[in-house]
Amino acid sequence: MNELMTLIFPLGSDKMTTVRLTTGGLCALASLGLDESEDCKVCVTESLLLLMHRGYREARVTFSLEGGLAVRVEGEGEGSGAPTEEDEISFALLGALNDAVSTEQREGKLKAIAFRFAGKQ
């Protein structure tokens, strides 16, 4: 894996703009088109919201160059929250924007979400 950047930060709505801007910049470095870049930013945001709803207080977002841009969004610490109705919408949106979304569970709890955007071939 060709790790490009890792962000570790407290989860909160006040950090979302910074993460979206960073994601957009890394999408440009990976030569993603405008539509793919927007889809990637939405996927990162929805993944962070899913982790926030589960009670995680901190997140780690890892960006890697792997035939485009691979992203892994992981909750740090112990998540405690149960799924909410809004989570169903977030998962539906993730699936609509990227057909290679994978999730990781630990002890029955959502721990991480990963996806990749291929960019120009």
C-alpha positions in Angstrom: 0.0 0.0 0.0 1.3 3.4 -1.0 0.1 5.5 2.0 -0.4 9.1 1.1 -1.7 10.6 4.3 -3.3 9.7 7.6 -5.5 12.1 9.5 -6.4 11.4 13.2 -8.8 13.9 14.8 -11.6 14.2 17.3 -14.9 13.5 15.6 -17.2 16.5 15.4 -19.1 18.5 12.8 -16.6 21.3 13.1 -13.9 19.1 11.6 -16.0 17.9 8.5 -15.1 20.9 6.3 -11.4 20.4 6.9 -11.6 16.7 6.1 -13.6 17.3 3.0 -11.1 19.9 1.8 -8.2 17.6 2.4 -10.0 14.8 0.6 -10.6 17.0 -2.4 -6.9 17.9 -2.5 -5.9 14.2 -2.4 -8.4 13.4 -5.1 -6.7 15.9 -7.3 -3.3 14.3 -6.6 -4.8 10.9 -7.5 -6.1 12.4 -10.8 -9.7 11.7 -10.0 -12.3 13.6 -12.1 -14.7 16.1 -10.7 -17.6 13.7 -10.3 -15.4 11.0 -8.6 -13.9 13.6 -6.3 -17.3 14.8 -5.2 -18.5 11.2 -4.7 -15.3 10.4 -2.7 -15.9 13.5 -0.4 -19.4 12.4 0.2 -18.3 8.9 1.1 -15.7 10.2 3.6 -18.3 12.5 5.2 -21.0 9.7 5.4 -18.5 7.3 6.8 -17.5 9.8 9.5 -21.2 10.4 10.3 -21.7 6.6 10.7 -18.9 6.5 13.2 -20.1 9.5 15.1 -23.6 7.9 15.4 -21.9 4.9 16.9 -20.3 6.9 19.7 -16.7 7.1 18.5 -15.0 10.2 19.7 -12.0 10.1 17.3 -11.4 8.9 13.8 -8.5 7.9 11.6 -8.8 8.5 7.9 -6.0 6.9 5.8 -5.6 7.7 2.1 -3.5 5.5 -0.2 -2.6 5.6 -3.8 -3.6 2.2 -5.2 -4.7 2.6 -8.8 -6.6 5.7 -7.8 -7.4 6.7 -4.3 -8.1 4.1 -1.5 -9.7 5.5 1.7 -10.1 3.8 5.1 -12.2 5.5 7.7 -11.8 4.0 11.2 -13.3 4.8 14.6 -10.6 5.1 17.3 -11.4 4.0 20.8 -14.6 2.3 21.8 -17.8 3.0 20.0 -20.9 2.5 22.0 -23.9 3.6 20.0 -26.4 1.5 18.3 -27.4 2.0 14.6 -29.8 4.8 13.9 -32.4 5.4 11.2 -30.1 7.9 9.6 -27.4 5.2 9.3 -29.5 3.3 6.7 -29.5 6.4 4.5 -25.7 6.8 4.9 -25.2 3.1 3.9 -27.5 3.5 0.9 -25.7 6.6 -0.2 -22.3 4.9 0.2 -23.5 1.9 -1.9 -24.9 4.2 -4.6 -21.7 6.2 -4.9 -19.2 3.3 -4.8 -19.8 -0.4 -5.5 -16.7 -1.5 -3.6 -17.5 -0.3 -0.1 -16.5 -2.7 2.6 -17.0 -2.5 6.4 -15.2 -4.0 9.3 -16.9 -5.1 12.5 -15.3 -5.8 15.9 -17.3 -7.4 18.6 -20.5 -6.8 16.6 -19.8 -3.1 16.3 -18.9 -1.1 13.1 -15.2 -0.3 13.3 -14.2 0.9 9.8 -15.4 1.6 6.3 -13.2 1.4 3.2 -13.6 2.2 -0.5 -11.6 3.1 -3.5 -12.1 5.4 -6.5 -10.1 4.3 -9.6 -9.7 7.6 -11.4 -8.5 7.9 -15.0 -7.1 4.7 -16.4 
